[in-house]
Amino acid sequence: MIIDQFTLIVGIIVILLAILASLASPFLRRIKIYESDNNENSTTVPVSIIIPVHDESTDLKRNLPAFLNQDYQGDFKIIVVADKDDRETEDLMNRLMPENKNLYATYLPESSRYMSRKKLAITIGVKAANTDWIIVTDPCCRPFDEKWLSSFTQNMQPGTDFVMGYTSLDNNTRKSWRFEHALIANNRLSSAQNGKAWATNCQNIAFRKAQFMEDEGFRGNLQLLRGEYDFLVNKYAKDMNTAIDVRRSSWLYEDEPTRKTWHNKNIFFRASRKLLIGHKSNHIYMSFCNVMLHLSFVVSLAAITFSVMQQNWILTGASGFALLLLIIMRTIFANRAVKQLDEDISAGTMFFRELKLAWNNILYKISYIHADKNDFTSHKL
């Protein structure tokens, strides 16, 4: 059988493009999870857990008991910071504090209405803490069991000043969101494991109070209402001082977000990311991964269509092989990374979920472009 030059060249290009696109998977660089006994390197370091609350009394009531019931040998205090006029949270605290001596509540002054409520709440919580180590999380999050704190504090060793953990979305959350969450977490936590921590989408972090106070907390990004976890990671998580703990025993679990919550989370990130050191290089990397995926997919389909019309069955076979190779390899990489984050998502859908994510990002960008930019800033500060 004689293969003409055109068929040979196009076939090679399509297959090489599929190979390159497969290796350009963001899931190729995955999180390294090291499981260990919870008693290994156990510590009794005193720690404060700060939970900032803003119109989230229902979430707090549901998840706070899981923090209060931690089986921890050291001293720990839970500091809830809420708005001054949040009567429901205040009533809840008044009921719980008498029977929980490690529970403390403080409130934001009404004069702070034009500031970032979340960042101010975290700052007030840090100042109220009398421990060196601080953990920050949200009312919508909860530990899986009573050993979470014992596991997470194992990272609080000499030479470590910052700890990044993982937060898993509730199983009732739609699978497309869970896949997106896993992709982003895999990207950011694996970057941190390689010494390039720049952001996080997980409300499960810890840092030293002294470092936070010495570097003036959120100074440098106070003009933005959200992005508190991203800015803490970006400012305080350095290569030599940061521990990345993605063991299941150290996970937190986040309640199913509403559509509005999920949308706002993505839109607000677009407002804050321009101030994050490391965002540009990561954006280029993720854009390259998406471009290669779509380019290979479109070129393979186009080559198949053209070759069928021309009855060039050799090129059809080569193009079909390239498309199959792309789908299989991207699925293997994605499935391997997503499964280790305990996400029950069918492997057969992952390739198409990856394709869809790029278009979701375009929709998020359009929403941000058309949004009132004053909604993202403390413009009266």
Backbone hydrogen bonds, N-H to C=O, Kabsch-Sander energy under -0.5 kcal/mol:
donor,donor_aa,acceptor,acceptor_aa,energy
3,I,1,M,-0.5
4,D,2,I,-0.6
8,L,4,D,-2.1
9,I,5,Q,-2.7
10,V,6,F,-2.6
11,G,7,T,-2.4
12,I,8,L,-2.2
13,I,9,I,-2.4
14,V,10,V,-2.6
15,I,11,G,-2.2
16,L,12,I,-2.9
17,L,13,I,-2.5
18,A,14,V,-1.7
19,I,15,I,-2.1
20,L,16,L,-2.6
21,A,17,L,-2.5
22,S,18,A,-1.9
23,L,19,I,-2.1
24,A,20,L,-0.9
25,S,22,S,-1.1
28,L,25,S,-1.6
30,R,28,L,-1.1
33,I,31,I,-0.6
34,Y,32,K,-0.6
35,E,33,I,-0.7
40,E,37,D,-1.6
42,S,39,N,-1.4
47,V,75,D,-1.8
48,S,133,W,-2.0
49,I,77,K,-3.2
50,I,48,S,-0.6
50,I,135,I,-3.6
51,I,79,I,-2.6
53,V,81,V,-3.4
60,L,56,E,-2.4
61,K,57,S,-2.6
62,R,58,T,-1.7
63,N,59,D,-2.2
64,L,60,L,-2.8
66,A,63,N,-0.9
67,F,63,N,-0.7
67,F,64,L,-1.2
68,L,64,L,-2.2
69,N,65,P,-1.9
70,Q,67,F,-1.3
71,D,146,E,-2.8
72,Y,70,Q,-1.3
75,D,44,T,-0.6
77,K,47,V,-1.9
78,I,102,N,-3.2
79,I,49,I,-3.0
79,I,77,K,-0.6
80,V,78,I,-0.6
80,V,104,Y,-2.8
81,V,51,I,-1.8
81,V,79,I,-0.5
82,A,80,V,-0.5
82,A,106,T,-2.0
84,K,108,L,-0.9
86,D,83,D,-1.7
87,R,85,D,-1.6
90,E,86,D,-2.1
91,D,87,R,-2.8
92,L,88,E,-2.1
93,M,89,T,-2.5
94,N,90,E,-2.3
95,R,91,D,-1.5
96,L,92,L,-2.0
97,M,93,M,-2.9
99,E,96,L,-0.8
100,N,96,L,-0.7
100,N,97,M,-0.9
103,L,100,N,-1.9
104,Y,78,I,-2.9
106,T,80,V,-2.4
108,L,82,A,-2.6
112,S,109,P,-1.8
113,R,110,E,-1.1
115,M,112,S,-2.0
117,R,115,M,-0.7
120,L,116,S,-2.5
121,A,117,R,-2.5
122,I,118,K,-2.3
123,T,119,K,-2.3
124,I,120,L,-2.7
125,G,121,A,-2.3
126,V,122,I,-2.5
127,K,123,T,-2.2
128,A,124,I,-1.8
129,A,125,G,-1.1
133,W,46,P,-0.8
134,I,207,F,-3.1
135,I,48,S,-3.2
136,V,205,I,-2.3
137,T,50,I,-2.0
141,C,138,D,-1.8
142,R,253,Y,-1.6
144,F,251,W,-0.8
148,W,145,D,-1.1
151,S,147,K,-2.1
152,F,148,W,-3.1
153,T,149,L,-2.3
154,Q,151,S,-1.1
155,N,152,F,-1.4
156,M,153,T,-1.7
157,Q,155,N,-2.1
160,T,157,Q,-2.1
161,D,241,N,-2.9
162,F,241,N,-1.7
163,V,206,A,-2.7
164,M,243,A,-2.5
165,G,204,N,-2.5
166,Y,245,D,-0.6
168,S,252,L,-2.9
170,D,254,E,-2.2
173,T,170,D,-2.1
177,W,174,R,-0.8
178,R,174,R,-1.9
179,F,175,K,-2.5
180,E,176,S,-1.9
181,H,177,W,-2.9
182,A,178,R,-2.4
183,L,179,F,-2.3
184,I,180,E,-2.5
185,A,181,H,-2.7
186,N,182,A,-2.6
187,N,183,L,-2.1
188,R,184,I,-2.6
189,L,185,A,-2.8
190,S,186,N,-1.7
191,S,187,N,-1.5
192,A,188,R,-1.9
193,Q,189,L,-2.3
194,N,190,S,-1.1
195,G,192,A,-1.9
196,K,191,S,-2.8
198,W,199,A,-0.5
204,N,202,C,-1.9
205,I,136,V,-1.4
206,A,163,V,-2.2
207,F,134,I,-2.3
208,R,161,D,-1.1
209,K,132,D,-3.7
212,F,208,R,-1.9
213,M,209,K,-2.7
214,E,210,A,-2.5
215,D,211,Q,-2.1
216,E,213,M,-1.2
217,G,212,F,-3.3
219,R,216,E,-2.4
221,N,218,F,-2.1
224,L,221,N,-1.5
225,L,376,F,-2.4
231,F,227,G,-2.7
232,L,228,E,-1.9
233,V,229,Y,-2.2
234,N,230,D,-2.8
235,K,231,F,-2.1
236,Y,232,L,-2.2
237,A,233,V,-1.9
238,K,236,Y,-1.0
241,N,238,K,-0.7
242,T,238,K,-0.8
243,A,162,F,-2.8
245,D,164,M,-2.8
245,D,243,A,-0.6
246,V,244,I,-0.6
250,S,247,R,-1.9
251,W,248,R,-1.5
252,L,166,Y,-1.9
253,Y,142,R,-3.0
254,E,168,S,-3.0
255,D,140,C,-2.8
262,W,258,T,-2.5
263,H,259,R,-2.5
264,N,260,K,-2.8
265,K,261,T,-2.1
266,N,262,W,-1.6
267,I,263,H,-2.3
268,F,264,N,-3.1
269,F,265,K,-1.2
270,R,266,N,-1.1
271,A,267,I,-0.9
272,S,268,F,-1.5
273,R,269,F,-2.4
275,L,272,S,-1.9
276,L,273,R,-1.7
277,I,275,L,-0.6
279,H,276,L,-1.8
282,N,278,G,-1.7
283,H,279,H,-3.0
284,I,280,K,-2.3
285,Y,281,S,-2.0
286,M,282,N,-2.8
287,S,283,H,-2.4
288,F,284,I,-2.3
289,C,285,Y,-2.1
290,N,286,M,-2.1
291,V,287,S,-2.8
292,M,288,F,-2.6
293,L,289,C,-1.8
294,H,290,N,-2.5
295,L,291,V,-2.9
296,S,292,M,-2.4
297,F,293,L,-2.0
298,V,294,H,-2.8
299,V,295,L,-2.7
300,S,296,S,-2.4
301,L,297,F,-2.1
302,A,298,V,-2.7
303,A,299,V,-2.7
304,I,300,S,-2.3
305,T,301,L,-2.5
306,F,302,A,-2.8
307,S,303,A,-2.6
308,V,304,I,-2.1
309,M,305,T,-2.1
310,Q,306,F,-2.0
311,Q,308,V,-0.8
312,N,307,S,-3.0
313,W,311,Q,-1.2
316,T,312,N,-2.0
317,G,313,W,-2.3
318,A,314,I,-2.2
319,S,315,L,-2.9
320,G,316,T,-2.6
321,F,317,G,-2.3
322,A,318,A,-2.1
323,L,319,S,-2.4
324,L,320,G,-2.4
325,L,321,F,-2.7
326,L,322,A,-2.4
327,I,323,L,-2.4
328,I,324,L,-2.6
329,M,325,L,-2.6
330,R,326,L,-2.3
331,T,327,I,-1.8
332,I,328,I,-2.5
333,F,329,M,-2.3
334,A,330,R,-2.2
335,N,331,T,-3.0
336,R,332,I,-2.2
337,A,333,F,-1.7
338,V,334,A,-2.8
339,K,335,N,-2.4
340,Q,336,R,-1.0
341,L,338,V,-1.0
342,D,339,K,-1.9
343,E,338,V,-1.6
344,D,342,D,-0.6
345,I,343,E,-1.6
349,T,346,S,-1.5
350,M,346,S,-0.5
350,M,347,A,-1.0
351,F,347,A,-0.5
353,R,349,T,-1.8
354,E,350,M,-2.2
355,L,351,F,-1.8
356,K,352,F,-2.1
357,L,353,R,-1.8
358,A,354,E,-1.0
359,W,355,L,-0.8
360,N,356,K,-2.2
361,N,357,L,-2.4
362,I,358,A,-1.4
363,L,359,W,-2.0
364,Y,360,N,-2.5
365,K,361,N,-2.2
366,I,362,I,-2.3
367,S,363,L,-2.3
368,Y,364,Y,-2.3
369,I,365,K,-2.5
370,H,366,I,-2.0
371,A,367,S,-0.6
371,A,368,Y,-0.7
373,K,371,A,-0.7
375,D,372,D,-2.2
376,F,373,K,-1.4
377,T,374,N,-0.8
378,S,223,Q,-2.9
379,H,377,T,-1.3
381,L,378,S,-2.3
